[in-house]
């Protein structure tokens, strides 16, 4: 066990060092509001924030912060991104350009980390694109009403190309808005910029995790009492689908683990045996949903989740043994010779409740810390395991 833990820690540190080195630095320019311009390096992850951007003046220099109160704009030398300062309600943000031309489309994350969209034209200036939900009462009944204010704004901006753009099909999403702005700028023959975010496809994330499994044992049978759980290890993998739209917070997952759980209890049925030893070697397969509390692009991203699945017992015939404390009797399976009871090779269908944190090292790699609680029964429901698992690991996007 010590060797396994040591190897896991060494591997995790090595991956962390490698991942930090592989984070691409993008040569860029910062135009400050005092009129000066500075050539800098900005990491791929650095442009995700709307409130503060970290930059370096050289590869070996320390990181420095810049805020939208100080910078007018930040642009990549290869035109891969363009950020512009923006103030609303006495608060400042960096807008991230998605489509540029006769009409520009930007997005930013507000104080609550909700994605907001902003349109800009020389004629109408900066206009927020939003929709509102409200409740109305009619004849004693309450109805929900959605006001798509953004369609009114877009009808003004697109008025000189209105015949080529169907407003009723536009949704308040990155992809839908981007397509409408691209259509308008192509109509005006002034499409100057398209962000790579537009054509992003859904990603598959693979996580490799290991950790410690704590459990408590409860007996639900008259032949045993005073159940005591134990601590074991767990190791496994999880596969998560990351939807293509940038601000997605809900992700489906599939997990496959190997773990051990067990314990011991007093055996009350026969004099030659006085103890039960439980040792379940399990392969667990479960699926569920995870909700990320912040946008997917956030460097530190807490999450919660729930999943449901099955645990299969590899050693089910000998997973519960009757033993004697003094070793006078040969251990035997609890249900050996019992015509009425037979232990199945799987556990009852169970739920897992999760909470944890993802930490991005690069756009495609990161670390994960996860806590998991589950309660499971074997097939006869005579023994209940309440399990608390703490896992850490590394993830990468395919």
Number of C-alpha atoms within 10 A of each C-alpha: 8 7 8 10 13 11 12 17 14 11 14 16 12 11 18 18 12 12 18 14 12 13 17 14 18 19 18 23 18 21 17 18 14 9 8 10 15 12 18 20 24 26 19 13 19 18 20 19 19 24 20 17 21 18 25 19 16 14 12 7 10 10 14 11 9 15 17 24 17 13 21 20 20 28 20 18 15 9 11 14 20 22 24 18 20 19 13 9 5 6 12 16 23 30 26 25 22 25 25 23 20 20 23 22 26 24 21 22 21 15 11 7 15 12 16 18 22 20 24 18 15 9 8 12 10 17 16 16 21 15 13 10 9 9 9 10 9 7 5 7 7 10 10 9 11 10 11 15 13 21 19 11 17 20 15 11 21 21 13 12 15 15 9 13 19 10 16 7 9 17 15 16 14 20 18 13 21 23 15 22 26 24 17 24 22 15 17 15 11 14 19 14 18 20 17 11 15 18 11 13 12 12 14 15 17 20 21 18 22 24 20 18 22 19 23 18 21 21 19 15 11 10 14 20 17 12 22 18 20 17 16 16 19 19 19 19 17 18 18 21 17 20 18 15 17 19 20 16 16 19 16 17 21 18 18 16 18 17 19 19 24 23 20 23 21 19 23 14 12 9 8 16 22 17 20 26 23 24 19 22 18 22 19 18 18 20 20 18 18 20 17 22 16 19 20 21 16 20 19 17 17 19 17 18 19 20 20 16 18 18 25 19 21 14 13 20 17 19 19 23 21 25 22 18 11 9 10 10 12 11 17 15 18 21 16 14 9 8 7 6 11 15 20 14 16 18 22 17 15 15 18 19 17 20 17 18 18 21 17 23 23 20 18 14 22 22 22 20 18 20 18 18 18 18 17 19 19 21 15 14 14 14 19 17 22 16 20 19 20 18 20 21 22 22 24 17 16 9
